[in-house]
Every structure is written in structure tokens, then in C-alpha cells.
């Protein structure tokens, strides 16, 4: 709690101390006034802050829901590729090997897609995170692309179309895979909408301003009744409002590469582990571990 709102609470405590000393020592009674309607102001501000926090949590939860859908759709896509794509019975061994290679490449591309999308949402370089799933030659073609995850989906769609043309997928099987890819695009678009549409400035600035003003008024309205205990009562009440204000500001940007974000690293690691297991691999990435109680 000290790290979370320690500095503003300390400033508030110092302000409370100055007010009570001015009131009690030189008896400047004009610094205090019991007529200040703290209860009325507090109720109004709590409604404003609560409304802003609900809006901020809604953004955070929608981001988590979209990534939950990406987890499910990644598994579905990999399952469809591995179970429905197959060579014709009369195919040669070479063609059967090509089918297996395409299946593996499509699954690897899906792994690369989720890692690239995570990096893009966090404002980081996506190319470095797709090593091991995309060849060096293919990574070169992606350098400079403003939306690497979209480029990967485009490549996957072209591969699925090629499989259909070569008779490795029926029209119905190809359509099912295309539906899964379209659903992934919908989830990506939703996440990008949250990232590219910040909290309106009014929702961010005015609740913070109202809380600050209210905290400054607390000792003025309490000193006549609490006297030397004013710093205790004012600081406790102020701490609650300051903490509520900061909670909303921490949740309003769920893809900001901070400790209160949606844990994208853990989610994408889970997706990669699941998809590699579906390929029959045994060397899997280490699960994400919480750092100081926070899962990234």
C-alpha cells in the first residue's frame, strides 16, 4: 500500500498536520469550518469515481475476454488443421510429407500470431518474439510490416487455400478453418480497438481533480471536531479515495505493458504450450511465473 499510494497519502498527512497545528497552536480558527458538507461531497465524488472505475474495469475485462477467445480459437484452429487436413488415399509419400509439413507450419504460424499480437498491443517489437516458429527468411519479409500478426494470418489463409486447391481440404473443411481465422481476426480487432481508443480525458482528469480537492477539504471540515486527531481521520478517509482513484487509472489501459495489465505473456505461453503438445512435441516453454505476486 505504501508503494501504491504512499506519496499522495504522505502529502495529505502533511497537509492535515499543517491545518491542525495552525488551528490548535496560534488558534487560527478560520482555517477550519464545520459547515463544509464533507458527507455530501464525498457521496457525489464516490459516485463519479465509481462510475469511472466501472468503465475502466469494463475495458480491462473486455480485453481479458477477447484473449480468452483467442486461446479457445487457437486450439480450435490447430485441431481443425491437424485432424481435417490430409492427403488423398492415392497420394505419394512425398505428398503426405508435404501435408504434414504444412500442418506443422500452420500451427507454428498460429503460435507466432499470438506472440506478435501480444507485442504489438504492448508497443514492443514483434519480430524478436517469433523466432523458433517462423524461419529467418520469412521473418525478413515481415520486417517493416506495421501489423505483423495480420500479415501472418494472411499467410495462413493463403496456405489453407493452397491446401484446398490441392485436395487436402474439402470445401466444408476449408470453410470451417476460414471461420476460425475470421473469429481470430475479430478478437484481434477488438483488442486493437481497446488499445487505440484511450480513456476519454474527462474520465481521467476530472475524477482525479475532484478527489484531490476533496482530500484538501477533509482536514478543514474535520479539525473543529477532531482537533489533534484530525490527521488520523482525514488521512484514512483520503487514503480510501486516493486508492479508488488509482485503481481506475491502473485498469483503464489493459495492454500498457504494466503490472496491472491483462497477463498476455502467461496467456500466450499457455497457447504455445497447448499447440506444441498437439503437435506431439515434448520440449515445451516454461510456464509463466508470477513476479512479486504479479503475473505478466
Buried (B, 14 or more C-beta within 10 A) or exposed (E): EEEBBEEBBEBBBEBBBEBBBBBBEEEEEEBBEEEBEBEEBBEEBBEBBEEBBEBBBEBBEBBBEBBEBBBBBBBBBBBBBBEBBBBEEEBEEEBBEBBEEBBBBBBBBBBBBBBBBBBBBBEEEBBEBBEEBBEEEBBEEBEEBEBBBBBBBEBBBEBBBEBBEBEBBEEEBBEBBBBBBEBBBBBBEBBBEBBEEEBEEEBBEEBBEBBBEBBBBBBBBBBBEBEEEBBEBBBEBBBBBBBBBBBBBBBBBBBBBEEBBBBBBBBBBBBBBBBBEBEEEEEEEEEBEEEEEEBB
